[in-house]
Amino acid sequence: MATYKCTNCDAYKCSKYEAGCYGSCGKRDCRDCCESCGNHTLVSTEVSKIGNQLGLSQDNEILPILQRMKNEVDFGDKQYFQ
């Protein structure tokens, strides 16, 4: 399973979706909640690398959108980015 970097606490963690969300959304299948701090600020390493190559900072609003689209492909919800 891929690891994700939390932009809040800078920890590399897996998402909480298997065990349920302990952050503010409370969704059982949440894929964006950090295991360490409980915030919804995960950015995958791959997305971070792409962002760095494009010159985007970690707090750029496009990175969570890319992360969500990547998760949809990774977890079989979609076949490709749209």
C-alpha positions, 0 to 999 in steps of 0.5 A: 500500500502506498504511503502518504505525507501529511502536510499538517504533521509531515508524517508519512502514513497510510490513510485511515480508510481501513480502520475508519476516520478519526478526524472531523468527517467521521466517515468509516471509509475516509481515505484522507485522514492522517493516522498521526494528527487526524487531519485531512491533509494527506498528500501522496508522495507521488503527487508531491513529486509532481507538484515539486516538478511543477513548482507548486508549494505543498499548500497549493489547492490543486494538490488535494484535488490531484490526490483525490483523483489518484485515490479514485484510480488506485482504489478502483473507483475510476480507470483514469484521471478525468 
